[in-house]
Amino acid sequence: MTLLEKITFLIESNNLNKSKLSKNAGIPYNTVRNFWDQGVDNMQLPTFRKLCEYFNVTMDSMAHDEKDIEYKTDNGPAAPPVESPEATQVAIAYDEAGTRTKTAVEVALGLDFEKEGAAASSSGWQRSSEDAETA
């Protein structure tokens, strides 16, 4: 995957457009637009660094066509997150939900067993032992 293909993938994966990328990454819009109009062969190092920092990816993985994109973590590179459009919609809905709804979702998914009693008592819902085994 070329550098331009990687940039395009990251823009699409983050639901951005050229204008939003420019504003969010602190790169002039004309510079971003020129990636597609004139290519990325003459990209300046500070611009490249800003792109990598904005997308939280390693410079090494972006610079080499034969490497996949590597996301940075506290412990070094990590595999890219795999998100479907459905997963993104669920995450957005969860972020916008109230506390009771979030607690119920966490309990249903088995993510936070400490809240199970509080969620069950406030909602009238109890997880069956069969549900707990499949979570």
C-alpha positions as CSV (number, residue, x, y, z in Angstrom):
1,M,0.0,0.0,0.0
2,T,1.5,3.4,-1.0
3,L,1.7,6.4,1.3
4,L,-1.2,8.1,-0.5
5,E,-3.3,4.9,-0.2
6,K,-2.6,4.8,3.5
7,I,-3.6,8.4,3.9
8,T,-6.8,7.8,2.0
9,F,-7.5,4.7,4.1
10,L,-7.0,6.6,7.3
11,I,-9.1,9.5,6.2
12,E,-12.0,7.2,5.2
13,S,-11.6,5.1,8.4
14,N,-11.9,8.2,10.5
15,N,-14.9,9.6,8.6
16,L,-12.8,12.7,7.6
17,N,-12.5,14.8,4.5
18,K,-9.5,16.8,3.3
19,S,-10.8,20.0,5.1
20,K,-11.3,18.2,8.4
21,L,-7.9,16.5,8.2
22,S,-6.3,19.9,7.5
23,K,-8.0,21.6,10.4
24,N,-7.5,18.7,12.9
25,A,-3.9,17.9,12.0
26,G,-2.8,21.5,11.7
27,I,-1.7,21.1,8.0
28,P,-2.6,23.8,5.5
29,Y,-5.6,22.7,3.3
30,N,-3.6,23.4,0.1
31,T,-0.9,21.0,1.3
32,V,-3.5,18.3,2.0
33,R,-5.2,18.8,-1.4
34,N,-1.9,18.6,-3.2
35,F,-1.3,15.1,-1.9
36,W,-3.8,14.0,-4.5
37,D,-3.1,16.7,-7.1
38,Q,0.7,16.6,-7.1
39,G,1.6,13.4,-5.1
40,V,3.4,12.9,-1.8
41,D,6.9,12.5,-3.1
42,N,7.9,16.0,-2.0
43,M,6.1,15.9,1.4
44,Q,8.1,17.8,4.0
45,L,9.1,15.9,7.2
46,P,7.1,18.2,9.5
47,T,4.0,17.5,7.5
48,F,4.6,13.8,7.5
49,R,5.2,13.8,11.3
50,K,1.9,15.8,11.8
51,L,0.0,13.2,9.8
52,C,1.5,10.3,11.7
53,E,0.9,11.9,15.1
54,Y,-2.7,12.9,14.2
55,F,-3.6,9.3,13.1
56,N,-1.4,7.8,15.9
57,V,0.5,5.6,13.5
58,T,4.2,4.9,13.3
59,M,6.3,6.8,10.8
60,D,8.0,3.7,9.8
61,S,4.8,1.9,8.8
62,M,3.6,4.9,6.8
63,A,6.9,5.4,5.0
64,H,7.3,1.8,3.7
65,D,4.9,0.6,1.0
66,E,5.4,-3.0,1.9
67,K,4.4,-2.5,5.6
68,D,0.8,-2.4,6.9
69,I,-0.2,0.6,9.0
70,E,0.9,0.2,12.6
71,Y,-0.9,2.1,15.3
72,K,1.2,3.4,18.2
73,T,0.5,2.3,21.8
74,D,2.4,2.9,25.1
75,N,4.1,-0.4,24.4
76,G,5.1,0.2,20.8
77,P,3.2,-0.6,17.6
78,A,-0.1,-2.3,17.7
79,A,-2.4,-4.0,15.1
80,P,-5.0,-1.6,13.6
81,P,-8.4,-1.7,15.2
82,V,-11.0,-3.6,13.1
83,E,-14.2,-1.7,13.1
84,S,-17.2,-2.3,10.9
85,P,-19.8,0.4,10.2
86,E,-22.1,-1.4,12.6
87,A,-19.5,-1.3,15.4
88,T,-19.0,2.4,14.8
89,Q,-22.8,3.0,15.1
90,V,-23.0,1.0,18.3
91,A,-20.1,2.9,19.8
92,I,-21.7,6.2,18.9
93,A,-25.0,5.1,20.4
94,Y,-23.3,3.9,23.5
95,D,-21.4,7.3,23.9
96,E,-24.7,9.2,23.6
97,A,-26.6,6.9,26.0
98,G,-27.5,7.7,29.6
99,T,-25.8,6.1,32.6
100,R,-28.6,3.5,33.2
101,T,-28.4,2.4,29.5
102,K,-24.6,2.2,29.6
103,T,-24.8,0.1,32.8
104,A,-27.3,-2.3,31.3
105,V,-25.2,-2.7,28.1
106,E,-22.1,-3.4,30.2
107,V,-23.9,-5.9,32.3
108,A,-25.5,-7.6,29.2
109,L,-22.0,-7.9,27.6
110,G,-20.4,-9.1,30.8
111,L,-18.0,-6.1,30.8
112,D,-18.6,-4.9,34.4
113,F,-19.9,-7.5,36.9
114,E,-19.7,-5.0,39.8
115,K,-22.6,-3.0,38.3
116,E,-24.7,-6.1,37.7
117,G,-26.6,-5.8,41.0
118,A,-27.3,-2.1,40.5
119,A,-28.4,-2.5,37.0
120,A,-30.7,-5.4,37.8
121,S,-32.3,-3.7,40.7
122,S,-32.9,-0.4,38.9
123,S,-34.2,-1.9,35.7
124,G,-36.0,-5.0,37.0
125,W,-33.8,-7.1,34.7
126,Q,-31.8,-10.1,36.0
127,R,-29.3,-12.0,34.0
128,S,-30.0,-15.7,33.9
129,S,-27.1,-18.2,34.7
130,E,-27.4,-19.3,31.1
131,D,-26.9,-15.7,29.8
132,A,-23.8,-15.4,32.1
133,E,-22.3,-18.6,30.7
134,T,-22.6,-17.3,27.1
135,A,-21.2,-13.8,27.8
